[in-house]
Amino acid sequence: MIAHRRVAAIIPLVTAFANALCAQARVFESDSGDVRITGIPMVLQIGRSYCAPATMVRVLRYYGIEAEQKILAERAGSTDDNGTDVGKMLEEVSKICAGYNLKVEAIMDFDYARYAAIIAKYNAIAAKRDSPALGLNEKHIDLSKTFANADIEILRQTATKRDLRAFSKTVRGHVRGETPLIWGVVLGIAPEPDIAPYTSGGHLRLITGFNDKTSEIIYSDPWGPKHATKRMPLADAYAITMSLHALAPILSNQDAAP
């Protein structure tokens, strides 16, 4: 379980990378259309509320950075009752990455205005269908609670074709660049295989691939090997997305020059 807080606005898509830092990694392509990153270590979360530290340890180890789940959880203040403040977790990961010339890049951050717009559009559609509306606090959105009872069919309709194209382009670019995406979602909205019926709330996992033939994303959960490679329709994946981050190189002025 993860706890969300309001932070910065959406930041533009970053260029995918990883070849230099992760020579052992590669992108696997199958005849069925799957394109996915291999070589990402599995780290089983130590408790129901420790998906964030487990997921971040997986990414750090993928880049060859040694990290321990318990230590990272302590630094971020993770608890069994309240989960993890993802903003604080990302701050701690940023500190670790700085020593490796890496930084955390926000592709889709926790932005109040974005969620408020989604909720407004959702409620307009829900009103026409005589369905319950989603509540909105004027100062803060608890994503897990706000979207817990959302109707996936209505939530899908809040996304435009442009939204889905941009999301798909982001996933394809990062996967092709061997860069796992740190994916914040709300569970219990979209149908998922092999997931306990009581599982709900904020959650952190990795997007590791895609399949354009089936319009699916491929993802991985810190719940063990059984959950290492799973898939979901692109529209559903976008609908439940609360945040999207990646690790990116810190470019020097010389590298950044055109």
C-alpha positions as a Markdown table, in Angstrom:
| # | Residue | x | y | z |
|---|---|---|---|---|
| 1 | Met | 0.0 | 0.0 | 0.0 |
| 2 | Ile | 1.3 | 3.5 | -0.8 |
| 3 | Ala | 0.2 | 6.8 | 0.6 |
| 4 | His | 0.1 | 9.7 | -1.9 |
| 5 | Arg | 0.7 | 13.4 | -1.4 |
| 6 | Arg | 0.5 | 16.5 | -3.6 |
| 7 | Val | 3.8 | 17.4 | -5.2 |
| 8 | Ala | 4.9 | 18.9 | -8.5 |
| 9 | Ala | 3.1 | 19.2 | -11.8 |
| 10 | Ile | 3.6 | 16.8 | -14.7 |
| 11 | Ile | 7.1 | 16.9 | -16.2 |
| 12 | Pro | 7.7 | 16.1 | -19.9 |
| 13 | Leu | 8.7 | 12.7 | -21.1 |
| 14 | Val | 12.4 | 11.9 | -20.7 |
| 15 | Thr | 14.7 | 10.1 | -23.1 |
| 16 | Ala | 15.0 | 6.4 | -22.4 |
| 17 | Phe | 18.4 | 5.0 | -21.5 |
| 18 | Ala | 20.2 | 2.2 | -19.7 |
| 19 | Asn | 22.7 | 0.5 | -22.0 |
| 20 | Ala | 25.8 | 1.9 | -20.3 |
| 21 | Leu | 24.6 | 1.3 | -16.8 |
| 22 | Cys | 23.1 | -2.1 | -17.3 |
| 23 | Ala | 25.1 | -4.1 | -19.8 |
| 24 | Gln | 23.5 | -7.3 | -18.7 |
| 25 | Ala | 20.0 | -6.1 | -19.6 |
| 26 | Arg | 18.3 | -6.5 | -22.9 |
| 27 | Val | 15.0 | -6.2 | -24.6 |
| 28 | Phe | 13.3 | -9.4 | -25.5 |
| 29 | Glu | 10.9 | -9.5 | -28.5 |
| 30 | Ser | 8.6 | -12.5 | -29.2 |
| 31 | Asp | 6.7 | -13.5 | -32.4 |
| 32 | Ser | 3.5 | -12.8 | -30.4 |
| 33 | Gly | 4.4 | -9.1 | -30.2 |
| 34 | Asp | 5.7 | -8.9 | -26.7 |
| 35 | Val | 8.5 | -6.4 | -26.2 |
| 36 | Arg | 9.9 | -6.5 | -22.7 |
| 37 | Ile | 12.9 | -5.8 | -20.5 |
| 38 | Thr | 14.7 | -8.8 | -19.0 |
| 39 | Gly | 17.2 | -8.9 | -16.2 |
| 40 | Ile | 15.1 | -7.1 | -13.6 |
| 41 | Pro | 15.7 | -8.8 | -10.2 |
| 42 | Met | 12.6 | -9.9 | -8.2 |
| 43 | Val | 12.4 | -8.5 | -4.7 |
| 44 | Leu | 9.5 | -9.8 | -2.6 |
| 45 | Gln | 8.0 | -7.1 | -0.5 |
| 46 | Ile | 8.3 | -7.9 | 3.2 |
| 47 | Gly | 4.8 | -6.8 | 4.1 |
| 48 | Arg | 1.5 | -5.7 | 2.6 |
| 49 | Ser | 2.5 | -2.1 | 2.9 |
| 50 | Tyr | 6.0 | -2.3 | 1.5 |
| 51 | Cys | 5.4 | -2.4 | -2.3 |
| 52 | Ala | 7.2 | 1.0 | -2.7 |
| 53 | Pro | 10.5 | 0.1 | -1.1 |
| 54 | Ala | 10.5 | -3.4 | -2.7 |
| 55 | Thr | 9.9 | -1.9 | -6.1 |
| 56 | Met | 12.5 | 0.8 | -5.7 |
| 57 | Val | 15.1 | -1.8 | -4.6 |
| 58 | Arg | 14.3 | -3.8 | -7.8 |
| 59 | Val | 15.0 | -0.7 | -9.9 |
| 60 | Leu | 18.2 | 0.2 | -8.1 |
| 61 | Arg | 19.6 | -3.3 | -8.3 |
| 62 | Tyr | 18.7 | -3.4 | -12.0 |
| 63 | Tyr | 21.1 | -0.5 | -12.4 |
| 64 | Gly | 23.8 | -2.2 | -10.3 |
| 65 | Ile | 23.1 | -0.2 | -7.2 |
| 66 | Glu | 23.1 | -2.2 | -4.0 |
| 67 | Ala | 20.1 | -1.4 | -1.8 |
| 68 | Glu | 18.2 | -3.2 | 1.0 |
| 69 | Gln | 14.4 | -3.0 | 1.4 |
| 70 | Lys | 14.3 | -2.7 | 5.2 |
| 71 | Ile | 16.8 | 0.2 | 5.2 |
| 72 | Leu | 15.1 | 2.0 | 2.4 |
| 73 | Ala | 11.7 | 1.6 | 4.1 |
| 74 | Glu | 13.1 | 3.0 | 7.3 |
| 75 | Arg | 14.6 | 6.0 | 5.5 |
| 76 | Ala | 11.2 | 6.7 | 3.8 |
| 77 | Gly | 9.2 | 6.1 | 7.0 |
| 78 | Ser | 7.2 | 3.1 | 5.7 |
| 79 | Thr | 4.8 | 1.6 | 8.2 |
| 80 | Asp | 2.4 | -1.4 | 8.2 |
| 81 | Asp | -0.5 | 0.8 | 8.9 |
| 82 | Asn | 0.1 | 3.8 | 6.6 |
| 83 | Gly | 2.3 | 2.3 | 3.9 |
| 84 | Thr | 4.8 | 4.6 | 2.2 |
| 85 | Asp | 4.7 | 8.3 | 1.2 |
| 86 | Val | 5.9 | 7.9 | -2.4 |
| 87 | Gly | 7.1 | 11.4 | -2.6 |
| 88 | Lys | 9.4 | 10.8 | 0.4 |
| 89 | Met | 10.5 | 7.5 | -1.0 |
| 90 | Leu | 11.5 | 9.2 | -4.3 |
| 91 | Glu | 13.5 | 11.8 | -2.4 |
| 92 | Glu | 15.4 | 9.0 | -0.6 |
| 93 | Val | 16.1 | 7.2 | -3.9 |
| 94 | Ser | 17.2 | 10.5 | -5.5 |
| 95 | Lys | 19.8 | 10.8 | -2.7 |
| 96 | Ile | 21.1 | 7.3 | -3.4 |
| 97 | Cys | 21.1 | 7.9 | -7.2 |
| 98 | Ala | 23.1 | 11.1 | -7.0 |
| 99 | Gly | 26.2 | 9.2 | -6.2 |
| 100 | Tyr | 25.8 | 7.2 | -9.5 |
| 101 | Asn | 25.1 | 10.2 | -11.7 |
| 102 | Leu | 21.4 | 9.3 | -11.9 |
| 103 | Lys | 18.2 | 11.2 | -10.9 |
| 104 | Val | 14.5 | 10.4 | -10.5 |
| 105 | Glu | 12.5 | 11.8 | -13.4 |
| 106 | Ala | 8.8 | 12.5 | -13.0 |
| 107 | Ile | 6.9 | 11.6 | -16.2 |
| 108 | Met | 3.5 | 11.8 | -14.5 |
| 109 | Asp | 3.6 | 13.2 | -11.0 |
| 110 | Phe | 1.1 | 13.7 | -8.2 |
| 111 | Asp | -0.6 | 16.8 | -9.6 |
| 112 | Tyr | -3.8 | 18.0 | -8.0 |
| 113 | Ala | -5.1 | 19.8 | -11.1 |
| 114 | Arg | -4.7 | 16.7 | -13.3 |
| 115 | Tyr | -6.7 | 14.6 | -10.8 |
| 116 | Ala | -9.3 | 17.3 | -10.4 |
| 117 | Ala | -9.9 | 17.4 | -14.1 |
| 118 | Ile | -10.2 | 13.6 | -14.3 |
| 119 | Ile | -12.7 | 13.6 | -11.4 |
| 120 | Ala | -14.8 | 16.4 | -13.0 |
| 121 | Lys | -14.9 | 14.5 | -16.3 |
| 122 | Tyr | -15.7 | 11.2 | -14.5 |
| 123 | Asn | -18.6 | 12.8 | -12.6 |
| 124 | Ala | -20.1 | 14.4 | -15.7 |
| 125 | Ile | -20.2 | 10.9 | -17.4 |
| 126 | Ala | -21.4 | 9.3 | -14.1 |
| 127 | Ala | -24.3 | 11.8 | -13.9 |
| 128 | Lys | -25.6 | 10.8 | -17.3 |
| 129 | Arg | -25.5 | 7.2 | -16.3 |
| 130 | Asp | -27.0 | 7.8 | -12.9 |
| 131 | Ser | -23.9 | 6.4 | -11.3 |
| 132 | Pro | -22.3 | 7.6 | -8.0 |
| 133 | Ala | -19.9 | 10.5 | -8.3 |
| 134 | Leu | -16.4 | 10.7 | -7.0 |
| 135 | Gly | -15.7 | 13.1 | -4.1 |
| 136 | Leu | -13.2 | 15.9 | -4.4 |
| 137 | Asn | -11.4 | 17.8 | -1.5 |
| 138 | Glu | -10.4 | 21.3 | -2.6 |
| 139 | Lys | -7.0 | 21.1 | -0.9 |
| 140 | His | -5.9 | 17.5 | -1.1 |
| 141 | Ile | -6.8 | 14.2 | -2.9 |
| 142 | Asp | -6.4 | 10.9 | -1.2 |
| 143 | Leu | -6.0 | 8.9 | -4.4 |
| 144 | Ser | -6.6 | 5.5 | -2.8 |
| 145 | Lys | -9.9 | 6.6 | -1.2 |
| 146 | Thr | -11.1 | 8.8 | -4.0 |
| 147 | Phe | -10.8 | 6.2 | -6.7 |
| 148 | Ala | -11.5 | 3.1 | -4.6 |
| 149 | Asn | -15.1 | 2.8 | -5.8 |
| 150 | Ala | -14.5 | 4.1 | -9.3 |
| 151 | Asp | -16.3 | 2.4 | -12.2 |
| 152 | Ile | -13.6 | 1.2 | -14.7 |
| 153 | Glu | -15.9 | 1.7 | -17.6 |
| 154 | Ile | -16.5 | 5.3 | -16.7 |
| 155 | Leu | -12.8 | 5.9 | -15.9 |
| 156 | Arg | -11.8 | 4.6 | -19.3 |
| 157 | Gln | -13.9 | 7.2 | -20.9 |
| 158 | Thr | -12.1 | 10.0 | -19.2 |
| 159 | Ala | -9.0 | 9.3 | -21.3 |
| 160 | Thr | -8.8 | 10.8 | -24.8 |
| 161 | Lys | -7.2 | 9.1 | -27.8 |
| 162 | Arg | -4.4 | 11.6 | -27.4 |
| 163 | Asp | -3.9 | 10.6 | -23.8 |
| 164 | Leu | -3.6 | 6.9 | -24.7 |
| 165 | Arg | -1.2 | 7.6 | -27.6 |
| 166 | Ala | 1.0 | 9.6 | -25.3 |
| 167 | Phe | 1.0 | 6.9 | -22.7 |
| 168 | Ser | 1.7 | 4.2 | -25.2 |
| 169 | Lys | 4.6 | 6.3 | -26.7 |
| 170 | Thr | 6.0 | 6.7 | -23.2 |
| 171 | Val | 5.9 | 3.0 | -22.5 |
| 172 | Arg | 7.4 | 2.0 | -25.8 |
| 173 | Gly | 10.2 | 4.5 | -25.6 |
| 174 | His | 11.3 | 3.5 | -22.2 |
| 175 | Val | 11.0 | -0.2 | -22.8 |
| 176 | Arg | 13.0 | 0.1 | -26.0 |
| 177 | Gly | 15.6 | 2.1 | -24.0 |
| 178 | Glu | 15.7 | -0.7 | -21.4 |
| 179 | Thr | 14.3 | 1.6 | -18.8 |
| 180 | Pro | 11.7 | 0.1 | -16.4 |
| 181 | Leu | 8.9 | 2.6 | -15.4 |
| 182 | Ile | 8.0 | 3.0 | -11.8 |
| 183 | Trp | 4.3 | 2.8 | -11.9 |
| 184 | Gly | 1.9 | 4.0 | -9.2 |
| 185 | Val | -1.6 | 2.7 | -9.5 |
| 186 | Val | -4.8 | 2.2 | -7.5 |
| 187 | Leu | -5.7 | -1.5 | -7.2 |
| 188 | Gly | -9.2 | -2.9 | -7.2 |
| 189 | Ile | -10.5 | -0.8 | -10.2 |
| 190 | Ala | -9.3 | -2.7 | -13.2 |
| 191 | Pro | -9.7 | -6.5 | -13.4 |
| 192 | Glu | -6.4 | -8.3 | -12.7 |
| 193 | Pro | -5.5 | -12.0 | -12.6 |
| 194 | Asp | -4.2 | -13.7 | -9.5 |
| 195 | Ile | -4.9 | -10.8 | -7.2 |
| 196 | Ala | -6.7 | -11.3 | -3.9 |
| 197 | Pro | -10.3 | -9.9 | -4.0 |
| 198 | Tyr | -9.6 | -7.8 | -0.9 |
| 199 | Thr | -6.6 | -6.1 | -2.4 |
| 200 | Ser | -7.2 | -2.4 | -3.0 |
| 201 | Gly | -5.6 | 1.0 | -2.5 |
| 202 | Gly | -2.4 | 2.6 | -3.7 |
| 203 | His | 0.3 | 0.4 | -5.1 |
| 204 | Leu | 3.7 | 0.6 | -6.7 |
| 205 | Arg | 4.9 | -1.8 | -9.4 |
| 206 | Leu | 7.0 | -1.7 | -12.6 |
| 207 | Ile | 6.0 | -1.4 | -16.3 |
| 208 | Thr | 8.5 | -3.7 | -18.1 |
| 209 | Gly | 7.1 | -4.1 | -21.6 |
| 210 | Phe | 4.3 | -3.8 | -24.1 |
| 211 | Asn | 2.5 | -5.6 | -27.0 |
| 212 | Asp | 1.2 | -3.4 | -29.8 |
| 213 | Lys | -0.6 | -6.3 | -31.4 |
| 214 | Thr | -2.8 | -6.8 | -28.4 |
| 215 | Ser | -2.7 | -3.2 | -27.1 |
| 216 | Glu | -1.4 | -4.3 | -23.7 |
| 217 | Ile | 1.3 | -3.2 | -21.3 |
| 218 | Ile | 3.4 | -5.8 | -19.5 |
| 219 | Tyr | 4.1 | -5.2 | -15.8 |
| 220 | Ser | 5.7 | -6.8 | -12.8 |
| 221 | Asp | 4.7 | -6.9 | -9.1 |
| 222 | Pro | 6.9 | -7.3 | -6.0 |
| 223 | Trp | 4.7 | -10.2 | -5.0 |
| 224 | Gly | 7.0 | -12.9 | -6.1 |
| 225 | Pro | 8.0 | -14.9 | -9.3 |
| 226 | Lys | 4.3 | -15.7 | -10.1 |
| 227 | His | 3.8 | -12.0 | -10.6 |
| 228 | Ala | 7.0 | -11.2 | -12.5 |
| 229 | Thr | 5.4 | -10.9 | -15.9 |
| 230 | Lys | 1.7 | -9.9 | -16.2 |
| 231 | Arg | -0.3 | -7.9 | -18.7 |
| 232 | Met | -3.2 | -5.5 | -18.8 |
| 233 | Pro | -5.1 | -3.7 | -21.6 |
| 234 | Leu | -3.5 | -0.3 | -22.4 |
| 235 | Ala | -6.8 | 1.6 | -21.7 |
| 236 | Asp | -7.1 | 0.0 | -18.2 |
| 237 | Ala | -3.5 | 0.6 | -17.4 |
| 238 | Tyr | -3.8 | 4.3 | -18.2 |
| 239 | Ala | -7.1 | 4.5 | -16.3 |
| 240 | Ile | -5.5 | 3.3 | -13.0 |
| 241 | Thr | -2.3 | 5.2 | -13.4 |
| 242 | Met | -1.6 | 7.6 | -10.6 |
| 243 | Ser | 2.1 | 8.3 | -11.2 |
| 244 | Leu | 4.9 | 7.4 | -13.5 |
| 245 | His | 8.6 | 7.8 | -12.8 |
| 246 | Ala | 11.9 | 6.6 | -14.2 |
| 247 | Leu | 15.6 | 6.8 | -13.4 |
| 248 | Ala | 17.6 | 9.0 | -15.9 |
| 249 | Pro | 21.2 | 10.1 | -16.3 |
| 250 | Ile | 22.3 | 13.5 | -15.0 |
| 251 | Leu | 23.6 | 15.1 | -18.1 |
| 252 | Ser | 26.5 | 17.5 | -18.1 |
| 253 | Asn | 26.3 | 20.8 | -19.9 |
| 254 | Gln | 28.4 | 19.3 | -22.7 |
| 255 | Asp | 26.1 | 16.3 | -23.0 |
| 256 | Ala | 23.0 | 18.5 | -23.0 |
| 257 | Ala | 24.3 | 20.8 | -25.8 |
| 258 | Pro | 22.7 | 20.3 | -29.2 |
